[in-house]
Amino acid sequence: MEGFRRSFGLPALAAVLMFAAIMLPKVSAVRYIVGANMGWTTNVNYTIWAQGKHFYNGDWLFFVYDRNQMNVLEVNQTNYESCNTDHPLHNWTTGAGRDVVPLNMTKTRYFVSGKGFCYGGMKVAIHTEKTPPPPSSSPIRSSSPTLLSNFRSHLFVPALFAVAAAWDSFLLLL
């Protein structure tokens, strides 16, 4: 009987979990390597790199650079435009040359490299947007629900879970 319980209990559980996973909304954050394969260095136009990209709440910026020469400073717009690094809003430099910045605010943020590198173009403005809503479902053709749609939404899913729970209880008795 133990083998019977294992052979039917686990597949039923797996089916229920797979059904739940399919029904959950998909959320995925993106990690952007600033400057792509060039990284955070000189001779990269970061304005062009950021063009056309959509940065959303929950995404991450990954700065890869020579830790002995450069750094990652967040500044305000005025200091960004003038490359003034005297009073940064935040110093993201950890000393490893691999710094991660979470994009967790919906606004434009300004990043520069100090030590004179900002004047050579090592600066990037990132506009973080709200996460887009999930795709909407197809429109309902009729204003009144049909018997089939009512059956699916109100009876089928709860009945599926009830049958799975009853089956699991039955298998425990064996």
N, C-alpha and C positions, 0 to 999 in steps of 0.2 A: 504493500500500500504506500510506503514511503516513496518509491519510485514513481507511482502514479501521481502523487501529490506534487513531486518535483517537476514531472513532465508537463503537467497542465497548469500548475500554479504560477511558475515563472513565466511561461509564454503569455498568460493572461495579464500578469503584472506588467510585462514588457509592452504589451499592446496598449494598455491603459496609459502608461508613461509616454509612449510614442505619440498617442493621440493628444495628450496634454501638451507635449512639446510642440506639436504642429499648430495647436490652437493659440499658443502664447505669442505675443508680438515679438518680432525680431529687433534687437537693439545691438548695435555694434559701433564701438568707438573706433576712430581712425587715428593711427599714430603717423604723423608726418615727419619725415626726416627733413629738417630745414635745409634747403639747397640740394635736395635729392642726393645723387651720388657724389656731389662735390662737397657737401656738408657746409658747415659754418666757417667760411674762409674768405679770402680776398678774391677778386676777379669773378664774382658771381653777382648777377643782377637779381636781387631778392624780390624786387617789385614784379619782375617778369615771372619769377618762380611762383609767387603767390597768386598771380592772375589766373582767373578761371577756377580756382579751388574754392570749395565751400567748407569753411571751418565751422563746426557745430559744437554746442555745449557738450562736454564729455569727451571731445577729441583731445589729442596730446601733440605737443611740439617736441621733437627730439633734436637737440642741438649737438652735433658731433664736430669737435674742433681740436686744435693743438692746445692742450691745457697749459703749456708753458708760455704761450703768447697771447691768447685771446680769452674773452670772457663773454657772459651773457647777462646783460642788464636790461631791466624793464624801466622805461622812462615815460614821461608824459609827451604829448604831441609837440609842444614847443621845444623841449629838449631833444626830441627825435629829429626835428627839422634842423636844429642848429648843432647836432651832435654833442650836446653838453651832457657829460656823464658824471658831473660833480655830485648830483643829488638824485640817484636812481630811486624809483618807487620800490624796486625789488632787485636784489642781486641773485640770480638763479645759478651762479657759478658754484659748483660743488668741489672743483679741483680735479675731477677725473676726466674732464673733456667730453663728458657724456651726460648732458643735463636734460631733464624732462620737465616740461612746463604743462600743467593741466589747463585746458581751456574750459573754465567753469563759470565764466561770466559773459553775458551777452553784451559785448561792446568791442571797440577797436582798441587793441593793445599794441604797444610800440616796443620793439626790442632792438638793442644796439650792442656792438662790441666796443669796449673802451680802448684805452691805450693807443688812441689815434686811428684805429681801424675803421671806425664809423665814417670818417672822412673819405675813406677809400670805398665806401658803399656797403659796409657790413652793418646793415640795418634793415629791418623788415617790419611792416605794419600788418597786423593780422586782425581781420574783422570776424568776430565770433557771432554766429547766428543761433537762434533758437533751433532746437532739433525739429526737423519737419514732421508734421503729423503722419501717421501711417496712412497708406493708400485707402481711400474710401471704398466701401463695397459697392457692387453694382446696384443701380437704382431698382427699387421695387416697381414692378409694372402695374400692379393693382393696388388700390388704396385699402382694400379689405384683404386680410390674410386668408389664404386658401387652407383647406383642411390639411393638406400635405405639409405646408410650411409650419402650420401650428403644431402638427404632430412632431416634426423634426425638432423644433425649438423648445417645446414644452414637455414632450414626453420621451423622445428618443434618447437624448443625452443623459437625463437622470435615470432612465431605465437601464441604459448601458452600465452606468456606475452601480446601480442596485444589483444587476445580474452579476457583475464582477465581484461585488462584495459577498453576495450569496454563494457564488461558486467557491470563493476563497474559504468561506466558513464551512461549506460542505467538505472541502478537501481537508480541512483541519480535523474534522470528525473521523475521517478514514484512518 
